[in-house]
Amino acid sequence: MFQHKLEELHQQFSKLQQFSDKEPEQVRELFPVILSGLRRSMEELQILVAELPKNERTHSNALARDDGGSSRDARLGRGLRFRAIAERSPVLVRIMSNETRCRWANRAWLGLTGRSMKHLLGEGWLQDVHPDDRDRCARICHEALDSSRLYWMEYRLQRKDCEYVNVLEIGTPRLTSRGSVGGCLGTAIEITEHKRTETRLGLQYAVARILSEAKTLEESAAPILQILCENLGWDVGELWSIDNKERVPHCAQLWASPSIDVSILREGSRPRVLTHSTGPPWQSSNPVWIADIALDETLAREPEAQRVGLHAMFRVPVLVQGEIRAILRVFCRRVRQKDDAAVEFWTSICVQIGHFLEHQRSAESLRDSEARKAAILEASLDAVITIDQRAQVVEFNSAAETIFGYRRDDALGREFFGLVVPPRMREQALAAFARYRVTGESGLLGKRYDAFAMKSDGSEFPVEVAVAPLGIGDPPLLTIYVCDATLRKHAEQEVRRYQERVRSLMADLLLTEEHERRRLAVDLHDGLSQTIALANIKLSALRLSLDGKQARSLDEIAKLITQADRAARSISVELSPPALHDLGLEPAVQWLVENIQARYGIEIVLEGDGQSQPADEKTRVIFFRSIRELLINAAKHASARRVHVCLRREEDRLSVAVEDDGVGMDPNMADVKGSGLFSIQERLRHVGGSMHIDSAPGKGTKVHLRAPLTNKRPTKSRVEA
C-alpha cells in the first residue's frame, strides 16, 4: 500500500514537472488543481504512515496492554517498510519532528545535496536552504505543525555542485498513537526548469513592455540589459549597433552589475568598435557561446577580459529581414558552459528586438512617405481638395488656398459644393454626387473635364477638373484636382483666333491665286493667242507670193505656230477653267475628270444628283482645287486604277466624296503624309466646312468634303480687325 501511494505521488509530481517544462502558462492555471490532488494523496499517505490509526484506538486498554509489545513491533515494522520504499523513490522525502528538526531523509535528498544523514539531522537541513529562504521555510513548517494542516512551499536548495535549484515541498502532519501531532512528513520535487521557464516568460513580457514604451532601441537597451542580466546571472551586457553606411558595429549601450567596475569600458569619446575574434566573425547570423574568453587570443586582449576579468561570453545577432542590425553580448565573471535553453531564450529576445527594429523602420518609412506626400501636396500648383461621403472638405492644400481665396482652416469641414461650385451648376453637381454615393460609380472618375468654379468673392472662372477615389476610409474619400484654366482658355482663344486668321489667309491666298490664274489665262487668250492668229494670217498671205520650195518651209512654220496656239489655249484653260467661273462647279469638275483621265490614264467616274449647286466663288474654288488635289494624289501616290467622284447637295450644304481603290493609309498619319490634306482641311474650315478620311492600309481611301453653299464667314478685313 505504501509503495502504491508513493508511486501515485511520483506520477503527480512528474505530471507537474512535465507541465512546467512544456506548458508554463498551464501550470499557473492548473496549479490549484494539482496542489489539491497532491494534498489528498498526502492525507491518504499520512493515514497509512500514522503510528496508530484512529479506529484501532477504540480497542480496550487491556488488549492494548496485553499486546503492547506486538503493537510497537507492528508500528516499527510499518515505519521500516515505509523508509525502505522511500529510499527507492526519486521523490525527496524527509521526516521532521514537532520542532521542525529533521529526523530522517531519504537517499534522493542526500544525493541531491551531497550531504550525509548526520549533517541533515536537526537544523542541519536548513543550512542547504538558500539564506534568503530559511526563515520563511522554518516559519511555514512551524505554522503547519501548530495548526495540524498540510503545507506547501517553494524554496531554493543547494546541490552538491553548490548550485541552487528550486524545489516544491508538500508536507503533512504525522500523528502519534494518542492522536497528537508528532512531527511532519515532507515530500519535494525539483522544479528548477519550471521556474526558469516561468522566469524567462516573465522576462519576455517585460522586454515586450519596455520595447512598446520606447521610441528607439538605444532608449530601451539599458533597462533590457539590466533586467535580463540580473535575472539570468550575467554580470555585463552590451548592445552594439551596426552603422548602415560603414557596416561597422559600435557599442551603443552598456550595463554592468554594481559589483563590477566597468569605467574602463566607458573611457574615451570615440565609440568602441567590435573586435574580430578567432571564432566566427560578427557577420555570422549564428549565436556564439564562449565558455572562457581568456582562451581566445583576440578576446583575451579586450577590456572585458584584460581589465575587468570576465570569462564567459555569449553573443547573438539581431536580424531584420536577414540583415544584422545589432549585436547583443553578455559576460559573466565565471566560466559558463553552453546552455542550449539559454541560447534559445536569448535568440527569442533578439527576435523581439528585431521585430521592434523592423516596426521602427516601417514606421520611419511610413513617416518619410507621408512627409513626402505632404510636401508634394503642398508643392502642387493644382488645387487638391479631399472630401468625404458627406461632401465635407477634409483636405485643402496651399494651391487651393491661392486659387479659391479661402484659408485652409476656414475650408476644412465646409460643404464642398457650396464652397466652390457656382450656384447655376450646383444642383446638377449635387445630383451627380448623390448617384455616386448610391452606386459607387461615375463617368467622371479618372477623367479630366472642363468646368467652372467659384472663388471666395463669388466670381466664376474656368477650371480643369479630375476626380479620383483615394481607396482609403470606409466609405472611401474622394480627391478633386482643380487646375485654374483661365490662362489656358485665353491661350486657346488666341490659338483659335490665330488659326482662323491662317485659314482665312489660306482661303484668300487660294482665291487670289485663282484670280491671278484667271488673269494669266485671259492674257494668254487675249494677248498671245491673238498674236499667234495674226502671225498665221501673215504667213498665209506670204505663202501666195512664194514658190513651192519656200511655201513648204512656211507650212512647217505655220504648223509650229498652230501647235503653240493650242498649247497656249491649253495652258489658259488649265490655269483657270472657264467652266468654273462661267458654268459652275459640276461642269468644271467634269472637265477636270476628263483632263486627269487623259493625263494619267486612270478610270474616273463622276456622279452627280442633278441638283443645282449655287455656291459662291470662294466655295467653288476651294472645292475644285480640293478635288483636283485628291485626284492627283490618287493617281500619283495611291496607285489607284479607279476613282469615283460623287457630288451631292444636302439642303444648304454641298457634299463631295472622292473614293479610290489605291493602297490606302492610316488616317492618323494624314498630317504626316504632306501638307496637301492639311491645306484642304484648313480651307474648308474657313468656310465652315469639314473633311473626313475613311481609309486603311491596302483598302483604298475615301475622303468626304462638306461645306455650306454660301460662305458666311467674316471677310478678311473683319478677321484681321
C-alpha positions as a printed Julia matrix, in Angstrom:
721×3 Matrix{Float64}:
   0.0    0.0      0.0
   2.87   2.39     0.83
   4.52   1.61    -2.47
   1.3    2.31    -4.38
   0.79   5.67    -2.7
   4.39   6.72    -3.24
   4.18   5.79    -6.91
   0.98   7.8     -7.19
   2.72  10.79    -5.62
   5.64  10.36    -8.01
   3.29  10.35   -11.02
   1.63  13.55    -9.84
   4.98  15.26    -9.32
   6.12  14.03   -12.76
   2.97  15.49   -14.34
   3.68  18.8    -12.63
   7.28  18.7    -13.91
   6.08  17.9    -17.45
   3.67  20.82   -17.49
   6.29  23.15   -16.06
   8.67  22.25   -18.92
   6.26  22.3    -21.85
   3.3   24.46   -20.83
   4.39  27.01   -18.2
   1.22  29.01   -18.7
  -0.93  25.97   -17.96
   0.91  25.43   -14.68
  -0.4   28.78   -13.46
  -3.95  27.78   -14.32
  -3.78  24.11   -13.18
  -1.59  24.63   -10.12
  -4.52  24.76    -7.64
  -5.94  21.53    -9.11
  -2.56  19.76    -9.0
  -1.92  21.02    -5.48
  -5.33  19.74    -4.34
  -4.56  16.28    -5.75
  -1.18  16.22    -4.03
  -2.82  17.28    -0.78
  -5.33  14.41    -0.96
  -2.56  11.92    -1.69
  -0.54  13.24     1.25
  -3.55  12.92     3.53
  -4.03   9.29     2.49
  -0.32   8.64     2.95
  -0.43  10.28     6.38
  -3.16   7.89     7.47
  -1.03   4.93     6.41
   2.13   6.36     7.95
   0.49   7.25    11.26
   1.83   5.1     14.02
  -1.63   4.0     15.1
  -4.79   4.57    13.12
  -7.71   6.13    14.94
 -10.05   3.11    14.56
  -7.52   0.87    16.32
  -7.53   3.21    19.3
 -11.09   2.12    20.03
  -9.84  -1.3     21.3
  -9.81  -1.79    25.02
  -6.88  -0.61    27.11
  -6.45  -4.13    28.43
  -5.93  -5.51    24.98
  -3.55  -2.68    24.34
  -1.57  -3.54    27.49
  -1.51  -7.23    26.72
  -0.47  -6.71    23.14
   1.66  -3.57    23.7
   4.85  -5.23    22.66
   3.39  -6.64    19.47
   1.79  -3.24    18.56
   5.1   -1.47    18.92
   6.7   -4.11    16.74
   3.97  -3.66    14.15
   4.42   0.08    14.17
   8.17  -0.3     13.9
   7.73  -2.7     11.01
   5.49  -0.33     9.14
   7.96   2.52     9.67
  10.82   0.42     8.34
   8.83  -0.63     5.31
   7.97   3.0      4.58
  11.58   4.07     4.8
  12.64   1.19     2.57
  10.1    2.24    -0.04
  11.04   5.93     0.31
  14.69   5.09    -0.2
  13.88   3.74    -3.67
  11.68   6.72    -4.61
  13.07   9.59    -6.78
  10.93  11.99    -4.74
  12.76  13.9     -1.98
  11.37  12.67     1.38
  12.22  13.76     4.92
  10.63  13.2      8.32
  10.52  16.15    10.74
   9.92  16.27    14.48
   7.46  18.68    16.03
  10.36  21.1     16.47
  10.91  21.21    12.66
  14.07  19.29    13.28
  14.99  16.67    10.67
  14.85  13.09    11.95
  15.44  11.3      8.66
  15.85  11.97     4.88
  15.82   9.52     2.01
  18.59   8.71    -0.43
  17.27  11.09    -3.11
  17.6   14.01    -0.69
  21.12  13.01     0.3
  22.11  12.51    -3.33
  20.83  15.94    -4.39
  22.53  17.87    -1.57
  25.64  15.67    -1.33
  25.25  15.67     2.44
  25.37  12.85     4.95
  22.45  11.93     7.17
  24.36  13.23    10.15
  24.7   16.66     8.57
  20.96  16.91     7.75
  19.69  15.86    11.17
  18.33  18.52    13.47
  18.63  22.03    11.96
  21.3   20.88     9.51
  18.87  20.59     6.58
  18.26  24.36     6.77
  21.94  25.0      6.01
  21.33  23.78     2.44
  18.37  26.13     2.02
  19.18  29.49     0.41
  19.83  32.09     3.14
  17.0   34.27     1.81
  14.52  31.38     2.14
  15.49  29.84     5.52
  13.37  31.92     7.83
  10.32  31.59     5.6
  10.68  27.8      5.42
  11.03  27.46     9.2
   8.0   29.72     9.74
   5.78  27.75     7.33
   6.7   24.44     8.99
   6.0   25.8     12.49
   2.63  27.21    11.43
   1.64  23.89     9.79
   2.56  21.92    12.94
   0.72  24.35    15.2
  -2.44  24.16    13.08
  -2.12  20.44    12.19
  -2.66  21.1      8.49
  -0.93  20.42     5.19
   1.59  22.91     3.9
   3.38  23.62     0.63
   6.29  25.9     -0.09
   8.87  26.72    -2.74
  12.47  27.37    -1.83
  15.98  27.12    -3.2
  18.05  24.14    -2.16
  21.8   23.89    -2.68
  23.02  20.97    -4.78
  26.23  19.17    -4.21
  27.84  21.25    -7.0
  27.0   24.37    -4.93
  24.34  25.47    -7.42
  20.89  26.27    -6.09
  17.86  24.51    -7.51
  14.19  25.29    -6.95
  12.1   22.69    -5.15
   8.42  22.42    -4.35
   7.72  20.72    -1.0
   4.37  19.47     0.28
   4.12  18.32     3.89
   1.56  16.65     6.14
   1.44  16.32     9.93
   2.33  12.91    11.48
   0.01  11.77    14.25
   1.14   9.78    17.29
  -0.72   6.8     18.77
  -2.54   9.24    21.03
  -3.72  11.4     18.15
  -1.36  14.32    18.77
   0.98  15.81    16.16
   4.36  14.23    16.43
   6.04  15.95    13.51
   5.51  16.06     9.76
   6.34  14.18     6.58
   7.68  16.31     3.74
   7.98  15.3      0.07
   9.58  17.54    -2.58
  10.46  17.61    -6.26
  12.86  19.8     -8.17
  11.05  22.49   -10.25
  14.11  24.41   -11.46
  13.21  24.1    -15.14
   9.68  25.2    -14.42
  10.94  28.26   -12.54
  13.4   29.02   -15.33
  10.64  28.78   -17.9
   8.39  30.96   -15.78
  11.18  33.48   -15.25
  12.06  33.6    -18.94
   8.43  34.01   -19.91
   8.13  36.89   -17.47
  11.32  38.41   -18.9
   9.93  38.16   -22.41
   6.81  40.02   -21.27
   9.0   42.63   -19.58
  11.12  43.12   -22.7
   7.99  43.43   -24.83
   6.63  46.08   -22.44
   9.9   48.05   -22.49
  10.03  47.97   -26.3
   6.41  49.04   -26.59
   7.11  52.12   -24.45
  10.42  53.05   -26.12
  10.92  55.18   -29.21
  14.43  53.96   -30.1
  16.48  50.84   -29.45
  19.11  52.87   -27.6
  16.43  54.13   -25.23
  15.23  50.61   -24.41
  18.64  48.89   -24.36
  19.69  49.86   -20.81
  16.58  48.54   -18.97
  16.51  45.43   -21.19
  20.16  44.6    -20.46
  19.67  45.22   -16.75
  16.56  43.08   -16.31
  17.98  40.21   -18.36
  21.43  40.13   -16.8
  20.17  40.46   -13.23
  17.66  37.63   -13.59
  19.83  35.27   -15.66
  23.11  35.63   -13.77
  25.2   37.68   -16.23
  27.44  40.48   -15.0
  27.9   42.69   -18.08
  25.6   43.36   -21.02
  26.41  45.27   -24.23
  24.36  46.35   -27.22
  26.26  47.01   -30.46
  24.56  48.86   -33.31
  25.52  48.42   -36.96
  26.15  51.58   -38.97
  24.2   51.34   -42.23
  26.9   53.12   -44.24
  30.16  51.85   -42.78
  28.72  48.47   -41.72
  30.9   48.52   -38.57
  29.46  47.63   -35.11
  29.76  50.36   -32.45
  28.94  49.95   -28.77
  25.68  51.83   -28.23
  24.74  50.78   -24.68
  26.48  49.14   -21.7
  25.2   47.76   -18.41
  27.17  46.15   -15.57
  26.32  44.83   -12.13
  27.22  47.22    -9.26
  29.97  44.89    -8.05
  31.96  45.33   -11.29
  33.97  48.41   -12.2
  33.47  48.91   -15.9
  34.66  52.51   -16.08
  37.44  51.35   -18.4
  34.78  50.34   -20.94
  33.37  53.88   -20.96
  36.65  55.77   -21.23
  37.29  57.99   -24.22
  34.91  59.81   -26.52
  35.35  57.54   -29.53
  32.87  54.67   -29.75
  34.33  51.21   -29.38
  34.49  49.03   -32.46
  33.75  45.32   -32.19
  36.95  43.26   -32.41
  37.12  40.15   -34.58
  37.74  37.0    -32.57
  39.4   33.8    -33.67
  35.92  32.27   -33.62
  33.06  33.04   -36.02
  33.05  36.72   -37.19
  30.32  39.11   -36.09
  28.83  38.96   -39.61
  27.71  35.41   -38.84
  24.0   35.15   -38.15
  24.53  32.3    -35.67
  24.83  32.8    -31.89
  28.32  32.35   -30.39
  28.94  30.98   -26.87
  32.48  31.05   -25.49
  32.86  29.42   -22.06
  36.06  31.37   -21.29
  37.19  34.32   -23.42
  40.59  34.14   -21.73
  41.28  31.21   -24.07
  40.51  33.35   -27.16
  43.67  35.15   -28.29
  41.8   38.17   -29.6
  39.07  38.48   -26.98
  41.61  37.99   -24.2
  43.05  41.41   -25.15
  39.69  43.16   -24.89
  38.96  45.24   -21.78
  36.22  42.86   -20.69
  38.81  40.13   -20.16
  42.05  42.02   -19.59
  40.88  44.84   -17.31
  37.54  43.67   -15.88
  38.31  39.96   -15.55
  35.27  38.47   -17.22
  35.25  34.94   -18.59
  32.08  33.53   -20.18
  30.68  35.39   -23.18
  27.56  34.94   -25.27
  26.91  36.85   -28.49
  23.72  36.8    -30.56
  22.85  38.97   -33.6
  19.62  40.93   -34.07
  18.33  40.25   -37.57
  15.92  42.36   -39.6
  14.84  40.67   -42.85
  18.02  38.57   -42.82
  20.32  41.56   -42.24
  22.28  42.07   -39.0
  21.15  45.38   -37.47
  22.5   44.96   -33.92
  24.51  42.57   -31.72
  23.81  41.61   -28.1
  26.76  40.49   -25.91
  26.68  39.37   -22.28
  29.59  38.4    -19.99
  29.96  36.53   -16.74
  32.78  36.59   -14.17
  32.92  32.83   -14.03
  33.29  30.2    -16.7
  29.9   29.05   -18.0
  29.4   26.12   -20.3
  26.98  26.39   -23.18
  23.31  26.12   -22.23
  21.07  25.31   -25.2
  17.96  26.53   -23.38
  19.66  29.85   -22.62
  20.76  30.18   -26.27
  17.18  29.62   -27.39
  15.88  32.18   -24.9
  18.4   34.89   -25.86
  17.66  34.23   -29.52
  13.95  34.76   -28.88
  14.77  38.06   -27.15
  16.76  39.18   -30.19
  13.84  38.18   -32.4
  11.67  40.53   -30.3
  14.22  43.3    -30.74
  14.38  42.54   -34.47
  10.61  42.91   -34.74
  10.88  46.22   -32.89
  13.56  47.47   -35.3
  11.55  46.27   -38.3
   8.46  48.01   -36.99
  10.56  51.11   -36.28
  11.96  51.06   -39.82
   8.48  50.57   -41.27
   7.15  53.42   -39.15
  10.07  55.61   -40.22
   9.48  54.74   -43.86
   5.8   55.49   -43.41
   6.63  58.85   -41.8
   9.02  59.67   -44.64
   6.42  58.63   -47.19
   3.76  60.73   -45.51
   6.17  63.67   -45.3
   6.99  63.34   -49.0
   3.32  63.12   -49.89
   2.56  66.15   -47.76
   5.43  68.07   -49.39
   4.25  67.06   -52.86
   0.72  68.05   -51.93
   1.85  71.44   -50.72
   4.2   71.97   -53.68
   1.5   71.13   -56.21
   0.46  74.02   -58.45
  -3.02  72.48   -58.76
  -5.62  72.71   -56.06
  -6.05  69.37   -54.28
  -9.27  69.04   -52.28
 -10.3   65.83   -50.5
 -13.92  65.31   -49.42
 -15.72  62.58   -47.5
 -19.01  60.88   -48.32
 -20.92  63.83   -46.86
 -19.09  66.15   -49.3
 -17.3   67.84   -46.41
 -13.77  69.1    -47.07
 -11.1   67.12   -45.16
  -8.01  68.32   -47.06
  -7.27  71.7    -48.67
  -3.73  72.36   -49.92
  -1.87  75.64   -50.39
  -2.65  75.86   -54.1
  -6.36  75.57   -53.27
  -5.97  78.49   -50.85
  -4.38  80.56   -53.61
  -6.86  79.58   -56.34
 -10.12  79.86   -54.38
  -9.16  82.52   -51.86
 -10.08  80.52   -48.71
  -7.8   79.82   -45.76
  -7.31  76.11   -45.11
  -8.77  76.29   -41.61
 -11.86  78.05   -42.97
 -12.35  75.49   -45.75
 -11.98  72.33   -43.64
 -15.33  70.92   -42.61
 -17.25  73.05   -45.12
 -19.58  71.55   -47.72
 -17.59  71.29   -50.96
 -20.33  72.15   -53.46
 -21.43  75.24   -51.57
 -17.81  76.3    -51.27
 -16.5   76.21   -54.87
 -19.31  75.22   -57.26
 -21.22  78.12   -58.92
 -24.93  78.27   -57.99
 -26.05  77.68   -61.59
 -24.2   74.33   -61.65
 -24.66  73.29   -58.02
 -27.91  71.34   -58.38
 -26.53  69.23   -61.2
 -23.29  68.56   -59.29
 -25.18  67.53   -56.14
 -27.35  65.12   -58.13
 -24.28  63.5    -59.7
 -22.64  63.17   -56.26
 -25.79  61.6    -54.82
 -25.8   58.99   -57.61
 -22.15  58.22   -56.91
 -22.87  57.7    -53.19
 -25.58  55.17   -54.07
 -23.89  53.29   -56.92
 -20.2   53.93   -56.23
 -19.76  54.65   -59.95
 -19.42  57.8    -62.01
 -18.45  58.5    -65.58
 -16.24  61.37   -64.41
 -13.9   59.27   -62.24
 -10.36  59.12   -63.58
 -11.06  61.64   -66.36
 -10.21  65.28   -66.96
 -13.0   67.62   -67.92
 -13.56  71.36   -68.2
 -15.92  73.15   -65.84
 -16.38  76.42   -63.98
 -15.58  77.08   -60.32
 -16.36  79.87   -57.88
 -13.9   81.87   -55.82
 -14.48  83.16   -52.32
 -15.7   86.5    -53.77
 -18.34  84.72   -55.87
 -16.61  85.22   -59.22
 -16.54  82.34   -61.67
 -13.5   81.15   -63.61
 -12.76  78.22   -65.95
 -11.08  75.16   -64.45
  -9.89  71.73   -65.46
 -11.11  69.08   -63.01
 -10.19  65.45   -62.31
 -11.87  63.3    -59.65
 -10.36  60.1    -58.21
 -11.28  57.91   -55.21
  -8.48  57.58   -52.67
  -9.27  53.96   -51.82
  -8.87  54.59   -48.08
 -11.55  55.02   -45.48
 -14.93  53.34   -45.28
 -16.57  54.64   -47.35
 -13.57  55.86   -49.38
 -12.68  59.51   -49.72
 -12.72  61.46   -52.97
  -9.93  63.74   -54.13
 -10.67  66.56   -56.58
  -7.77  68.01   -58.56
  -8.56  71.5    -59.83
  -6.37  73.44   -62.26
  -7.1   77.1    -62.98
  -7.72  77.08   -66.75
  -8.05  80.86   -67.17
  -4.69  81.29   -68.85
  -5.16  78.14   -70.9
  -8.56  79.3    -72.1
  -7.11  82.66   -73.08
  -4.28  80.9    -74.86
  -6.73  78.59   -76.64
  -8.77  81.58   -77.75
  -5.64  83.2    -79.09
  -4.68  80.0    -80.87
  -8.16  79.68   -82.37
  -8.05  83.32   -83.44
  -4.64  82.77   -84.99
  -5.79  79.55   -86.7
  -8.81  81.36   -88.08
  -6.58  84.07   -89.45
  -4.32  81.44   -91.02
  -7.33  79.69   -92.57
  -8.62  82.98   -93.84
  -5.25  83.81   -95.31
  -5.03  80.38   -96.92
  -8.51  80.73   -98.44
  -7.83  84.27   -99.54
  -4.49  83.18  -100.95
  -6.23  80.42  -102.9
  -8.81  82.88  -104.18
  -6.1   85.37  -105.04
  -4.18  82.61  -106.76
  -7.32  81.72  -108.71
  -7.8   85.36  -109.71
  -4.21  85.53  -110.86
  -4.64  82.27  -112.79
  -7.7   83.71  -114.47
  -5.86  86.92  -115.33
  -2.99  84.94  -116.8
  -5.44  82.76  -118.72
  -7.17  85.85  -120.12
  -3.82  87.38  -121.02
  -2.82  84.2   -122.8
  -6.14  84.05  -124.61
  -6.44  87.71  -125.48
  -2.8   88.52  -126.0
  -0.69  85.57  -127.04
  -3.45  83.73  -128.88
  -4.36  86.81  -130.93
  -0.74  87.42  -131.79
  -0.41  83.82  -132.95
  -3.55  84.15  -135.03
  -2.2   87.34  -136.66
   1.06  85.53  -137.39
  -0.9   82.77  -139.13
  -2.68  85.35  -141.28
   0.6   86.95  -142.28
   2.08  83.57  -143.16
  -0.91  82.7   -145.31
  -0.51  85.96  -147.26
   3.21  85.41  -147.64
   2.72  81.88  -148.99
   0.84  83.22  -152.01
   3.84  85.22  -153.12
   6.45  82.48  -152.83
   7.4   79.49  -154.96
   6.81  75.89  -153.99
  10.04  75.26  -152.09
   9.69  78.3   -149.89
   5.96  77.58  -149.43
   6.78  74.23  -147.85
   9.02  75.96  -145.3
   6.24  78.37  -144.49
   3.86  75.48  -143.96
   6.2   74.0   -141.36
   6.35  77.35  -139.58
   2.56  77.54  -139.69
   2.29  74.12  -138.07
   4.61  75.21  -135.27
   2.59  78.36  -134.74
  -0.61  76.26  -134.62
   0.92  73.97  -132.02
   1.94  76.99  -129.96
  -1.58  78.33  -130.2
  -3.01  75.02  -128.92
  -0.52  74.9   -126.06
  -1.35  78.46  -125.07
  -5.06  77.72  -125.11
  -4.5   74.52  -123.04
  -2.4   76.38  -120.51
  -5.01  79.09  -120.34
  -7.75  76.56  -119.61
  -5.7   74.66  -117.03
  -4.72  77.84  -115.26
  -8.34  78.8   -114.8
 -11.04  76.61  -116.37
 -13.66  78.96  -117.84
 -16.37  76.48  -116.88
 -15.6   77.05  -113.15
 -16.44  80.71  -113.41
 -18.97  80.67  -116.23
 -20.9   77.38  -115.84
 -20.44  76.29  -112.21
 -18.74  73.6   -110.13
 -20.1   70.42  -111.7
 -19.13  71.29  -115.31
 -15.7   72.35  -114.08
 -15.28  69.02  -112.24
 -16.4   67.18  -115.41
 -13.68  68.94  -117.36
 -11.19  68.14  -114.56
 -12.12  64.44  -114.62
 -11.56  64.24  -118.38
  -8.27  66.08  -118.11
  -6.91  63.82  -115.28
  -8.04  60.67  -117.13
  -6.25  61.78  -120.29
  -3.1   62.77  -118.43
  -2.69  59.79  -116.02
  -4.66  57.05  -117.76
  -6.87  56.06  -114.82
 -10.63  55.47  -114.79
 -12.62  58.21  -113.08
 -16.4   58.08  -112.67
 -18.26  61.31  -111.88
 -21.68  61.02  -110.26
 -23.98  63.97  -109.6
 -27.51  64.28  -108.2
 -28.7   66.68  -110.9
 -29.39  69.5   -108.44
 -28.06  72.98  -108.93
 -25.11  73.93  -106.76
 -25.19  77.71  -106.49
 -22.07  78.03  -104.39
 -20.23  81.33  -104.07
 -16.9   81.87  -105.77
 -14.72  81.07  -102.74
 -16.54  77.8   -102.04
 -16.42  76.78  -105.73
 -12.7   77.45  -105.93
 -11.94  75.6   -102.65
 -13.97  72.53  -103.71
 -12.46  72.49  -107.23
  -8.86  72.77  -106.02
  -9.52  70.15  -103.26
 -10.97  67.64  -105.77
  -8.06  68.28  -108.11
  -5.59  67.63  -105.24
  -7.35  64.38  -104.28
  -7.49  63.08  -107.87
  -3.8   63.77  -108.46
  -2.94  62.08  -105.11
  -4.95  59.01  -106.12
  -3.2   58.84  -109.5
   0.38  59.62  -108.43
   0.68  58.32  -104.84
  -2.13  55.82  -104.19
  -1.5   53.79  -107.39
  -5.26  53.75  -107.9
  -6.8   52.22  -111.02
 -10.31  53.54  -110.49
 -11.65  56.65  -108.79
 -15.27  57.51  -108.01
 -16.29  61.15  -107.52
 -19.76  61.95  -106.14
 -21.23  65.5   -105.93
 -24.43  65.97  -103.93
 -26.37  68.83  -102.49
 -27.67  68.32   -98.94
 -30.12  71.17   -98.32
 -27.87  74.23   -97.98
 -24.62  72.25   -97.92
 -22.5   70.74  -100.65
 -21.06  67.24  -100.21
 -18.27  65.69  -102.24
 -16.89  62.16  -101.87
 -13.71  61.01  -103.62
 -13.09  57.26  -103.33
 -10.21  55.26  -104.85
  -9.04  51.65  -104.81
  -5.43  52.53  -104.09
  -3.0   51.41  -101.39
  -4.83  53.25   -98.6
  -3.26  54.75   -95.48
  -3.62  55.25   -91.74
  -5.96  58.24   -91.23
  -3.95  59.28   -88.17
  -0.91  59.69   -90.42
  -2.68  62.02   -92.84
  -0.92  65.1    -91.47
   2.44  63.36   -91.71
   1.96  62.4    -95.35
   2.18  66.02   -96.53
   0.59  69.45   -96.42
  -1.99  68.79   -99.16
  -4.66  67.16   -96.97
  -3.97  69.6    -94.15
  -4.42  72.54   -96.54
  -7.72  71.1    -97.81
  -9.0   70.72   -94.24
  -7.97  74.21   -93.16
  -9.51  75.85   -96.25
 -12.79  74.03   -95.69
 -12.85  75.03   -92.01
 -12.51  78.65   -93.07
 -15.79  78.45   -95.0
 -17.48  76.38   -92.27
 -16.76  73.02   -93.86
 -15.1   69.79   -92.82
 -13.1   66.86   -94.16
 -13.32  63.23   -93.06
 -10.93  60.47   -94.17
 -12.03  56.83   -94.2
  -9.07  54.63   -95.07
  -6.92  51.7    -94.03
  -3.68  50.28   -95.45
  -4.47  48.14   -98.5
  -8.17  49.06   -98.55
  -8.25  52.27  -100.56
  -9.22  55.76   -99.39
 -12.49  57.67   -99.22
 -12.45  61.4    -98.46
 -15.65  63.27   -97.58
 -15.76  67.04   -98.12
 -18.65  69.15   -96.83
 -19.23  72.91   -96.76
 -22.08  75.43   -96.85
 -23.09  76.62  -100.31
 -22.73  80.2    -99.15
 -19.75  81.35   -97.14
 -20.98  83.2    -94.04
 -17.54  83.68   -92.52
 -16.29  87.23   -91.89
 -14.29  88.89   -94.59
 -10.57  89.25   -94.41
 -10.75  92.8    -93.13
 -13.1   91.78   -90.31
 -10.94  88.82   -89.32
  -7.87  90.97   -89.21
  -9.73  93.52   -87.15
